């Protein structure tokens, strides 16, 4: 049950990052992969390098 919760949180983070990237004019697919493959570190990287609007 715990693994399902963590997977769900990770998937939600990936989807949010992809939508955020698209809204900022970047490739949502690439950011999705960054967060999906990088996990929490990928999410932190995206939060640090994402363009400001």
PyMOL commands that set and color helices and strands:
alter all, ss='L'
color gray80, all
select helices_A, chain A and resi 2-23+28-49
alter helices_A, ss='H'
color red, helices_A
deselect
rebuild
show_as cartoon
